[in-house]
Amino acid sequence: MSVPRERDDDAYFLPLRDLKISPETELFLGLVHDSDGAEGARRRITAASKVRPAFGIATECGMARAHEGTRPQAVEAFMQKRR
């Protein structure tokens, strides 16, 4: 599920609290955006974690089509900040 860059508020993630998925299904949230990197991703992770404790982290939709060199920098910056 792609998460808009500007949505790091609790209200946006509240519907995830009642999301019913089977045990073998994994939820991934597109929280990593090139424009605000690790800091923005951390804000969105914090908000989402309040209502959904377990989820995978993905990049925003379309990041694979980013200009050469942009995507790896954004993802690497995010990973460095998470360590």
C-alpha positions, -999 to 999 in steps of 0.1 A, spaced: 0 0 0 15 33 -11 15 60 16 15 96 5 46 116 15 26 141 35 6 115 55 24 108 87 -7 115 109 -24 89 130 -58 94 113 -44 82 79 -33 49 94 -63 43 116 -83 21 91 -54 -4 92 -63 -13 127 -94 -32 115 -78 -46 84 -84 -84 83 -58 -104 65 -50 -141 65 -19 -152 85 1 -160 54 -5 -125 39 21 -99 46 12 -62 46 38 -38 31 35 -1 33 52 22 8 67 45 34 101 54 19 100 84 -4 131 99 -21 121 134 -13 123 131 25 143 100 29 149 83 63 135 111 84 101 110 66 100 73 66 106 72 103 76 96 109 53 74 88 66 42 104 59 57 139 23 66 129 16 33 113 30 13 142 5 28 166 -23 9 149 -5 -19 130 25 -34 149 37 -57 121 42 -46 85 70 -46 59 85 -14 46 86 -6 9 94 24 -13 69 46 -29 52 36 -61 73 44 -91 106 46 -74 119 18 -97 115 43 -125 134 70 -108 164 86 -124 195 66 -124 213 68 -90 184 83 -72 167 52 -59 197 35 -44 207 67 -26 172 71 -10 171 34 0 206 34 13 200 66 34 170 50 49 188 18 58 217 36 73 194 56 96 176 25 107 207 8 120 
